[in-house]
Amino acid sequence: MPQSEVTSAPCPECGGSGWLIAADGGAGRARPCVCRQQQIHARKLAAAAIPERYAHCKIEKFVTASPDPREQNQLVQARAIALGYVEQFLKEGGTFSDSGLLFIGPPGVGKTHLAVGVLKELIQRYGVHGRFAEFSSLLHQIQATFDPSSSESKHEVLDPLTEADVLVLDELGSQQATPWVRDILYLIINQRYLRRLPTIFTTNYLLAAPNDPAAIRSRPKPENLDRGRDPEAAAPVDTMKLLSSRIPGSLVSRLYEMAQPVELSAVADFRREHKLYKARVAT
């Protein structure tokens, strides 16, 4: 959470102490001020390490409008799943859900927006300890610990991810699966799998092949495609590769059990479309 979002003005009710004193004829009886919980949530949001670029992301701000009915259906459905996940996160008996979400689609369709929106809502509503990690940046951070002058150890980087109540692992599959990358990925995913800790993933890669019945159901129908679009954006699923080409099959198998897939594979790149629109307006 950006520092600018954490207010520094003292609470008018308690003067910033976090406690309200009620007169009882003696020294007074203290009770927590409502701002105390707000401060705790603000600190937890800051500790989640959500990048500044995604500080504005909320589920309710996710745009679902599209001229393509197939796209709009996936956008509306993805937003509904995200909202439902938050609502059902707290189970009977006071325990949290042990399953997560896996947002699947090409770049620029809003996967990270939804993932961050879910994480922020869980922190604010349930007070969980959350964490955000973009996989490529994480690998560079771990590599930096190999430097003898580094102030961090590998465990100091990884422990917050394997132990967080909720983890967002962004851009799964973004790095070629070298033996070292596989080891890091296996450590994070397997630790969370064994401890039943919910993880929210995003990936640009398909879980199933395009000719798999599950994938076919999410493909855009030819008659619904906007012929005015860039050909590369018209049917993004056709250019998406399998996640198993980027990470070990054993981890892909884990994902089926750990997270509910949320398909955005029929949606065009919002960022690309917006850029093309501005270019057309400029001419």
C-alpha positions in Angstrom: 0.0 0.0 0.0 1.4 3.4 -0.9 2.5 5.5 2.0 0.2 8.3 0.8 -2.8 6.1 1.5 -1.9 5.7 5.2 -3.2 8.8 7.0 -0.9 10.5 9.5 -3.6 12.8 11.0 -4.5 12.0 14.6 -7.9 10.5 15.2 -10.4 13.1 16.5 -11.9 10.6 18.8 -8.9 9.3 20.6 -6.2 11.8 19.6 -4.2 9.0 18.0 -3.8 6.8 21.1 -6.0 4.1 19.7 -8.0 3.9 22.9 -11.1 5.7 24.4 -11.3 6.2 28.1 -14.8 5.9 29.6 -15.3 7.4 33.1 -16.0 4.8 35.8 -15.5 6.8 38.9 -11.8 5.9 39.0 -9.0 6.0 36.5 -11.4 5.2 33.7 -12.0 2.1 31.6 -10.2 1.9 28.2 -11.7 0.4 25.1 -10.3 0.2 21.6 -11.1 3.1 19.2 -12.4 2.2 15.8 -9.3 3.9 14.3 -7.2 1.2 15.9 -8.5 -1.5 13.6 -8.2 0.9 10.6 -4.5 1.4 11.5 -3.9 -2.3 11.8 -5.4 -2.9 8.4 -3.4 0.0 6.9 -0.2 -1.6 8.3 -1.2 -5.0 6.9 -1.9 -3.4 3.5 1.6 -1.8 3.5 3.2 -5.1 4.5 1.5 -6.9 1.6 4.0 -5.2 -0.8 1.4 -4.3 -3.4 3.2 -2.3 -6.1 2.2 1.4 -6.5 0.9 0.6 -10.0 -1.8 -1.6 -8.5 -2.7 0.6 -5.5 -6.0 1.7 -7.1 -7.2 -1.9 -7.9 -10.5 -2.9 -6.3 -12.9 -5.6 -7.4 -15.7 -3.0 -7.8 -13.5 -0.9 -10.1 -13.0 -3.8 -12.5 -14.5 -2.9 -15.9 -16.7 -5.5 -17.4 -18.2 -3.6 -20.4 -17.3 -4.9 -23.8 -18.8 -4.7 -27.3 -18.1 -8.4 -27.7 -20.7 -10.6 -25.8 -18.2 -13.4 -25.3 -15.7 -11.0 -23.8 -18.3 -9.4 -21.6 -19.5 -12.7 -20.3 -16.0 -13.7 -19.2 -15.4 -10.3 -17.6 -18.7 -10.4 -15.7 -18.1 -14.0 -14.6 -14.5 -13.3 -13.4 -15.7 -10.3 -11.3 -18.5 -12.4 -9.8 -16.1 -15.2 -8.9 -13.8 -12.7 -7.2 -16.6 -11.2 -5.2 -18.0 -14.6 -4.3 -14.5 -15.8 -3.2 -14.3 -12.9 -0.8 -17.8 -13.4 0.6 -17.2 -17.2 1.2 -13.6 -16.9 2.4 -14.6 -17.2 6.1 -16.0 -20.7 6.7 -18.2 -22.1 9.4 -16.3 -22.4 12.6 -14.2 -19.3 11.9 -11.7 -20.9 9.6 -10.5 -19.4 6.3 -10.8 -21.0 2.9 -7.8 -23.2 2.0 -8.3 -22.8 -1.8 -7.4 -20.0 -4.1 -8.0 -18.6 -7.5 -6.1 -18.9 -10.8 -6.7 -16.0 -13.3 -5.9 -17.2 -16.8 -5.6 -15.0 -19.9 -3.3 -13.0 -22.2 -1.6 -9.8 -21.0 -3.6 -6.7 -20.3 -7.0 -8.3 -19.5 -7.2 -7.4 -15.8 -5.9 -10.6 -14.1 -3.6 -8.7 -11.7 -6.3 -6.1 -11.1 -8.7 -8.8 -9.8 -6.0 -10.6 -7.9 -4.9 -7.5 -6.0 -8.6 -6.5 -5.5 -9.3 -9.8 -3.8 -6.1 -9.6 -1.7 -6.9 -6.0 -0.5 -10.5 -6.9 0.3 -9.4 -10.0 2.4 -7.0 -7.9 4.4 -9.6 -5.2 5.1 -12.5 -7.4 5.8 -10.9 -10.4 7.6 -7.5 -8.9 8.8 -5.4 -11.6 7.1 -1.7 -11.2 6.6 -1.3 -11.0 2.8 1.5 -10.8 0.4 2.0 -9.9 -3.3 4.9 -11.2 -5.4 5.5 -10.8 -9.1 7.5 -14.0 -10.1 10.2 -12.4 -12.3 10.9 -9.7 -9.7 11.0 -12.4 -7.0 13.6 -14.3 -8.8 15.8 -11.2 -9.1 15.4 -10.5 -5.4 16.5 -14.0 -4.5 19.4 -13.8 -6.9 20.5 -10.6 -5.1 20.8 -12.5 -1.8 23.7 -14.5 -3.3 25.8 -11.3 -3.2 27.9 -11.5 0.0 27.1 -7.9 0.7 23.3 -8.5 0.6 21.4 -7.5 3.7 18.8 -10.3 3.0 19.0 -14.0 3.0 17.1 -16.4 0.7 14.9 -17.5 3.6 14.1 -13.9 4.5 12.8 -13.4 1.0 10.9 -16.6 0.7 9.5 -17.1 4.3 7.0 -14.3 4.0 5.6 -15.9 0.9 5.4 -19.4 2.2 3.9 -18.3 5.5 1.4 -15.5 4.4 -2.3 -16.2 5.1 -2.9 -15.3 1.5 -0.4 -14.9 -1.3 -0.8 -13.4 -4.8 1.8 -15.0 -7.1 1.6 -12.8 -10.2 2.8 -13.9 -13.7 3.2 -17.6 -13.1 5.2 -19.1 -15.9 6.8 -15.8 -16.9 10.3 -17.3 -16.5 11.7 -20.4 -18.4 11.7 -23.4 -16.1 15.4 -23.8 -15.5 16.3 -26.3 -12.7 16.8 -23.3 -10.3 13.5 -21.7 -11.2 11.7 -25.0 -10.8 13.2 -25.4 -7.3 12.1 -22.0 -6.2 8.6 -22.4 -7.6 8.2 -25.9 -6.2 9.3 -24.7 -2.8 6.7 -21.9 -2.7 3.8 -23.8 -4.2 4.4 -27.1 -2.3 4.9 -25.4 1.0 1.6 -23.6 0.6 -0.1 -26.7 -0.7 1.0 -28.8 2.3 0.0 -26.1 4.8 -3.3 -25.5 3.1 -2.7 -21.8 2.6 -4.7 -20.1 -0.1 -2.8 -18.7 -3.1 -4.1 -16.5 -5.9 -2.2 -17.0 -9.1 -2.2 -15.1 -12.4 -0.8 -16.5 -15.6 -0.6 -15.8 -19.4 -0.7 -19.6 -20.1 -3.5 -22.0 -20.5 -4.1 -24.9 -18.1 -5.6 -27.0 -20.9 -5.0 -27.3 -24.6 -7.3 -25.3 -26.9 -8.9 -28.5 -28.2 -9.6 -29.7 -24.7 -13.4 -29.5 -24.0 -12.8 -27.2 -21.0 -10.8 -24.8 -23.1 -13.2 -24.9 -26.1 -16.0 -23.7 -23.9 -14.1 -20.5 -23.2 -13.0 -19.7 -26.8 -14.6 -16.8 -28.6 -17.1 -17.7 -31.3 -16.1 -16.5 -34.8 -19.4 -14.7 -35.2 -18.7 -12.7 -32.0 -15.3 -11.4 -33.0 -14.9 -7.8 -33.8 -13.5 -7.7 -37.3 -12.1 -4.2 -36.7 -9.7 -5.4 -34.1 -6.1 -6.2 -34.5 -5.8 -9.8 -35.6 -3.5 -10.6 -32.7 -6.1 -9.4 -30.3 -9.2 -10.9 -31.9 -8.7 -14.5 -30.6 -6.1 -14.3 -27.9 -6.6 -18.0 -26.9 -5.2 -19.1 -30.2 -1.8 -17.7 -29.3 -1.7 -18.8 -25.7 0.6 -21.7 -24.8 0.2 -24.3 -22.2 1.4 -23.6 -18.6 2.9 -27.1 -18.6 5.4 -25.8 -21.2 6.7 -23.3 -18.6 6.5 -25.1 -15.2 6.7 -28.8 -14.2 3.6 -31.0 -14.8 3.6 -31.9 -11.1 3.0 -28.3 -10.2 0.3 -27.9 -12.8 -1.4 -30.8 -11.1 -1.1 -29.1 -7.8 -2.8 -26.0 -9.2 -6.0 -27.9 -10.1 -6.3 -28.8 -6.4 -5.2 -25.5 -5.0 -7.1 -23.0 -7.0 -10.3 -22.4 -9.0 -9.4 -21.5 -12.7 -11.0 -18.2 -13.8 -10.9 -17.9 -17.6 -10.2 -14.5 -19.3 -8.7 -16.2 -22.4 -11.3 -14.7 -24.8 -10.6 -11.1 -23.7 -8.5 -8.8 -25.8 -5.7 -6.8 -24.3 -7.3 -3.7 -22.7 -4.0 -1.8 -22.6 -3.4 -2.5 -26.3 -6.9 -1.7 -27.3 -6.8 1.6 -25.4 -3.5 2.5 -27.0 -4.8 1.8 -30.5 -8.0 3.8 -29.8 -5.9 6.8 -28.7 -3.8 6.4 -31.8 -7.0 6.4 -34.0 -8.3 9.5 -32.3 -5.1 11.3 -32.7 -5.2 10.7 -36.5 
